[in-house]
Amino acid sequence: MVAFLLMFGVFGPLFILPKGKQHGSFSISLFTQLYGLNCHPQTNEKIILSYQKNIHSLPTVSQKPDIFLQIEKKGVDYTYNYVFDAKYRIDFGLDGKNPVGPGPMEDDINTMHRYRDALVVKSGGPYERHAFGAYVLFPWFDEENYENHPCYKSINEVNIGGFPFLPNATKLVERFVERLVNSNPEELQEEGILPRGSIDYWESRQEEKVLVVSINKRELYLAAKQKRQVTIHAGTLRKGWERAKYVSLYVTRPVSKELSVENGIRFYGEIDRIDLQGDQGQMFVHFHVKAWQTLPHVIRPVGYGIQNHLLTSINLLRQAEELPELFMKSNEEMKLWRMLRRLTSKVRTTLDSTTLDRAKKILAYQIGFYSVDLDTDKGEIHVSYFGERQQTIPLSMLEKEPNRVFKILRDILFKD
């Protein structure tokens, strides 16, 4: 007989707990069976909840945690994984080691360390942790006082700890899982202790630069594709161009029509070497590319263009769908854009100039009749509908409480 069903967050995965001492042995009915859903209703990111998933291909021995939660996030090619292990034991602190109240047993917490350290993956490099966090679920009811327990505070510090978990004590677990589901990948990554993706994340933080060059003549395009050479007049190069590791081609509309090729950005390649040619008055820089790589889709101009060249990051180049998205420079701009892109792919970036290398700032992000803009002078995020202000969000909240900003934007944009 089933004792109770616990809904995780608002998206439907269910825990089914049997009676008695079998508290430590879960059976699970996934939310896909009851609701026909296996993803976040707004972002379409997959959420997989597995019972006693047998994890093989480990360097030591296979592991079989009670509950294994996998959350997909847009912009990364791996899942964020979390282990929950149900235990029926409680440490009441009778030995004086735990004066703040009941909590999980010490050896159960040690088991969570073992799980997280044992779950590793190797993909073309050194092993990296596969699990971002591991948590004991123990039978206790006083959630309010438990928030002061070291094994609850440790969740925010090292992503290992314990949660009270009973039919009348589900608030902390629900709140925690809802935050995991709604958070951006950058937020989850920063909470981890060298888990899977740490090397990729560290490398991405280096912001490898891409020089996007306007290809406005037939011969420039042919030289680029046939000889893997991109030429720019040295006098037009702006500060910072020497930091570029890649070069990318922005094919203008006239060249697109003349050669029957796509208008926009489709090709990029790693720079092999750079040559200088000419005299002081007519100096040209030749970028030689190792090989051209193809983006999964063309980055469309949507009414914008590049006169000479633009410096952007490889991460933005791979994620962007429209040309003005490559303009973003500040962390706040990129964080807000990625948050909106998780909610909908129909985000239009509006700049103060239709020529990217002349633009000074982003005016707004447009989602249908809604607009979201950053007012850095006032330290505010404005959300408007048909030009009428609907919500003002402190810009500081984007850094301190990004999950709250995500929910505010979600509720406004999907209120119908």
Secondary structure, DSSP 8 states (H G I E B T S, - for coil): -EEEEEE-TTT--EEEEESGGGGGS-EEE-HHHHHS--B-TTT--BEEEEES--B---SS--B--SEEEEEE-TT-SSEEEEEEEE----B--TTSS-TT--B--HHHHHHHHHHHHH-EE-SSSS-EESEEEEEEEE----HHHHTTSHHHHHHHHHSEEEEE-BTTB-HHHHHHHHHHHHS-HHHHHHHSSSBTTHHHHHHHHT--EEEEEEE-SHHHHHHHHHH-EEEEEGGG--TTGGGEEEEEEEE-HHHHHHHT--SEEEEEEEEEEEEEES-SSS-EEEEEES--EEEEEEEB-TT-B-SSEEEEEHHHHHH-SBGGGGG--SHHHHHHHHHHHHH-S--EEEES-SBTTT---EEEEEETTEEEEEETTTTEEEEEETTEEEEEEETHHHHH-HHHHHHHHHHHHT--
